[in-house]
C-alpha cells in the first residue's frame, strides 16, 4: 500500500528510490495498492506507471473514480443511499456490505463525509501486506491509516515532509 497526505504532491526522491528498490528486489513480482485521492496518490500512480507497474497496481476507489490517469485496474466500492432512513450503505465489489453511515440526508451528502472514504482506507489497509507513506505531520486520515496498519501488525515505512 502506498499512500499519504492529500496536501502533498511531490514524492521525495528517497521514497521513490525505496519503491524502485522493492520492484528490483522482487524482480517485479509485487503488487501495489493506491487510492484515487488527489495529492500524493496521483503522484504515486504516475511514479508506478513510469516504473512499468501499471498492470501491477490497483486503484481503490469509491462509486466514481476521481483519479486514475493511467487506466490502472480498479477495486471499486459502491454505495446505496436510503433517503427514508437517512443512511448510506457501502458495499465491496463482491456485493458484501462493509458499512452503514447514518445521518446522511441526501445521496450527494455522502461525498463530503470522511466516513465514506474511511471505508476504502480500511479495505486498503486490510488488503496490503506492508505500506509506505508520505505524511505531512498533520493529516489525520494518513495517521489513522498508520495506526490501523500498526494494529494489524503490518510494517509501515513513513517518510515525513519537511514543513517550513
C-alpha positions as CSV (number, residue, x, y, z in Angstrom):
1,X,0.0,0.0,0.0
2,X,1.3,3.4,-1.0
3,X,-0.5,6.4,0.5
4,X,0.0,9.8,2.0
5,X,-1.4,13.2,2.8
6,X,-3.6,14.7,0.1
7,X,-2.0,18.1,0.6
8,X,1.3,16.8,-0.7
9,X,2.1,16.3,-4.3
10,X,5.8,15.6,-4.8
11,X,7.2,12.3,-3.8
12,X,10.5,12.6,-2.0
13,X,13.4,11.0,-4.0
14,X,14.2,8.6,-1.2
15,X,10.7,7.3,-1.2
16,X,10.7,6.9,-5.0
17,X,14.1,5.0,-4.7
18,X,12.6,2.8,-2.0
19,X,9.7,1.8,-4.2
20,X,12.0,1.2,-7.2
21,X,14.2,-0.9,-5.0
22,X,11.3,-3.1,-4.0
23,X,10.4,-3.6,-7.7
24,X,14.1,-4.5,-8.4
25,X,14.5,-6.9,-5.4
26,X,11.2,-8.7,-6.2
27,X,12.0,-8.8,-9.9
28,X,8.7,-7.1,-10.5
29,X,6.8,-9.8,-8.6
30,X,5.0,-7.2,-6.4
31,X,1.6,-5.6,-6.4
32,X,0.7,-2.1,-5.3
33,X,-2.4,-0.6,-3.9
34,X,-3.1,3.2,-4.2
35,X,-6.2,5.3,-3.8
36,X,-7.8,7.6,-6.3
37,X,-7.5,10.6,-3.9
38,X,-6.0,13.8,-5.1
39,X,-2.5,14.8,-4.0
40,X,0.2,12.3,-3.3
41,X,-1.9,9.3,-4.5
42,X,-2.0,10.8,-8.0
43,X,1.8,11.3,-7.9
44,X,2.2,7.7,-6.8
45,X,0.2,6.5,-9.7
46,X,2.4,8.4,-12.1
47,X,5.6,7.0,-10.4
48,X,4.3,3.4,-10.7
49,X,3.4,4.0,-14.4
50,X,6.9,5.3,-15.0
51,X,8.3,2.2,-13.3
52,X,6.3,-0.1,-15.5
53,X,3.9,-1.2,-12.8
54,X,0.5,-0.1,-14.3
55,X,-0.8,-3.7,-14.5
56,X,0.5,-4.5,-11.0
57,X,-1.2,-1.5,-9.4
58,X,-4.8,-1.5,-8.2
59,X,-6.5,1.8,-7.6
60,X,-9.1,1.7,-4.8
61,X,-12.0,4.0,-5.4
62,X,-15.5,4.9,-4.2
63,X,-18.5,5.0,-6.6
64,X,-17.0,7.4,-9.1
65,X,-13.2,7.3,-9.8
66,X,-11.6,10.7,-9.1
67,X,-8.1,9.9,-10.4
68,X,-6.9,7.0,-12.5
69,X,-5.0,8.8,-15.2
70,X,-3.1,5.7,-16.2
71,X,-6.1,3.4,-16.5
72,X,-4.9,1.0,-13.9
73,X,-7.0,-1.9,-12.6
74,X,-9.6,-0.7,-10.0
75,X,-11.3,-2.1,-6.9
76,X,-14.5,0.0,-6.7
77,X,-16.7,0.2,-3.6
78,X,-20.3,1.3,-4.2
79,X,-22.9,3.0,-2.0
80,X,-26.6,2.8,-1.8
81,X,-28.5,5.7,-0.1
82,X,-31.7,5.2,1.8
83,X,-33.4,8.6,2.0
84,X,-36.1,7.4,4.4
85,X,-33.7,6.2,6.9
86,X,-31.0,8.9,6.1
87,X,-28.3,6.3,5.8
88,X,-25.9,5.1,3.2
89,X,-24.7,1.5,2.9
90,X,-21.2,0.8,1.4
91,X,-20.5,-2.5,-0.5
92,X,-17.3,-4.1,-1.7
93,X,-17.1,-5.1,-5.4
94,X,-18.3,-8.6,-4.5
95,X,-21.6,-7.1,-3.1
96,X,-20.9,-7.7,0.6
97,X,-22.0,-4.9,2.9
98,X,-19.0,-3.2,4.6
99,X,-20.5,-0.3,6.5
100,X,-23.6,1.8,7.2
101,X,-23.2,5.5,7.6
102,X,-26.0,7.2,9.4
103,X,-27.2,10.8,9.3
104,X,-26.8,11.1,5.5
105,X,-29.7,13.3,4.4
106,X,-29.1,13.1,0.6
107,X,-27.2,10.9,-1.8
108,X,-24.9,13.8,-2.6
109,X,-24.0,14.4,1.1
110,X,-22.1,11.2,1.3
111,X,-19.3,12.5,-0.9
112,X,-18.4,15.1,1.8
113,X,-18.5,12.6,4.6
114,X,-15.0,11.4,5.8
115,X,-16.5,8.1,7.0
116,X,-17.3,7.3,3.3
117,X,-13.7,7.4,2.3
118,X,-12.6,5.8,5.5
119,X,-14.3,2.5,4.3
120,X,-11.9,2.5,1.3
121,X,-8.9,3.2,3.5
122,X,-9.8,0.4,5.9
123,X,-10.0,-2.0,3.0
124,X,-6.7,-0.9,1.5
125,X,-5.0,-1.4,4.9
126,X,-6.7,-4.8,5.3
127,X,-5.7,-6.0,1.8
128,X,-2.0,-5.0,1.9
129,X,1.0,-6.8,3.4
130,X,3.0,-3.7,4.2
131,X,2.9,0.0,3.4
132,X,4.9,3.1,2.5
133,X,3.5,6.6,3.2
134,X,4.4,10.2,2.9
135,X,3.0,12.2,5.8
136,X,2.8,15.9,6.2
137,X,2.7,15.5,10.0
138,X,-0.9,16.9,10.1
139,X,-3.2,14.7,8.0
140,X,-5.5,12.8,10.4
141,X,-6.5,10.3,7.7
142,X,-2.9,9.4,7.0
143,X,-2.3,9.0,10.7
144,X,-5.4,6.8,11.0
145,X,-4.1,4.5,8.3
146,X,-0.7,4.3,10.0
147,X,-2.4,3.4,13.3
148,X,-4.6,0.8,11.5
149,X,-1.6,-0.8,9.9
150,X,0.3,-1.0,13.2
151,X,-2.8,-2.5,14.9
152,X,-2.7,-5.2,12.2
153,X,1.0,-5.7,12.9
154,X,1.9,-4.7,9.3
155,X,5.1,-2.8,8.6
156,X,4.7,0.8,7.6
157,X,7.5,3.0,6.4
158,X,6.9,6.7,7.0
159,X,8.5,9.5,5.0
160,X,7.7,12.8,6.7
161,X,7.5,16.0,4.8
162,X,9.7,18.8,5.9
163,X,7.3,21.7,6.6
164,X,8.9,25.1,6.6
